[in-house]
Amino acid sequence: MVNDAVRQGVDEDGFPVGLKVSSRLRWQVREGRLPVVEAIRRAKRIAARRAKDDVMRSLGLVRVRGALGGSYWE
């Protein structure tokens, strides 16, 4: 690929080393179906949502689906 000295902190697929990326996103990038930048955005958004969900669960809240399709914590 590109010189390793230039891309320090990036794994073989082009993702930052500390970022947890699903195998599906990695596959989409390898196949050329999704740009790396968009895959990084999705992975960060998923990580932020999971962190928020963990905080809400640690507070004893439960995620509930609303009658119109939304979700909220109670």
NORFENPE-V434264 format. One record per pair of residues at least 12 apart in sequence whose ideal C-beta (glycine too) atoms are under 10 Angstrom apart, sorted by the first residue. I is the first residue (numbers start at 1). GAP is how many residues later the second one is. D is the distance in whole Angstrom. If there is no record, write none. Layout:
I | GAP | D
I | GAP | D
This chain:
1 | 12 | 10
1 | 13 | 8
2 | 12 | 9
10 | 26 | 9
11 | 15 | 9
12 | 14 | 10
12 | 18 | 10
13 | 12 | 9
13 | 13 | 5
13 | 14 | 10
13 | 16 | 6
13 | 17 | 7
13 | 23 | 7
13 | 26 | 9
14 | 12 | 10
14 | 15 | 7
14 | 16 | 10
14 | 21 | 10
14 | 22 | 4
14 | 23 | 9
14 | 25 | 8
14 | 26 | 8
15 | 14 | 8
15 | 21 | 7
15 | 24 | 7
15 | 25 | 6
15 | 28 | 7
16 | 24 | 7
16 | 27 | 9
16 | 28 | 9
19 | 20 | 10
19 | 21 | 7
19 | 24 | 6
19 | 25 | 7
19 | 28 | 7
20 | 23 | 7
20 | 24 | 10
20 | 26 | 8
20 | 27 | 6
20 | 30 | 9
21 | 18 | 7
21 | 19 | 8
21 | 21 | 9
21 | 22 | 5
21 | 23 | 10
21 | 25 | 9
21 | 26 | 9
22 | 17 | 9
22 | 20 | 9
22 | 21 | 7
22 | 24 | 8
24 | 15 | 10
24 | 18 | 10
25 | 13 | 9
25 | 14 | 5
25 | 15 | 9
25 | 17 | 6
25 | 18 | 6
25 | 21 | 9
26 | 13 | 8
26 | 17 | 10
28 | 14 | 9
52 | 21 | 9
53 | 20 | 9
55 | 18 | 10
56 | 17 | 5
56 | 18 | 10
57 | 16 | 9
59 | 14 | 8
60 | 13 | 10
61 | 12 | 4
61 | 13 | 6
62 | 12 | 6
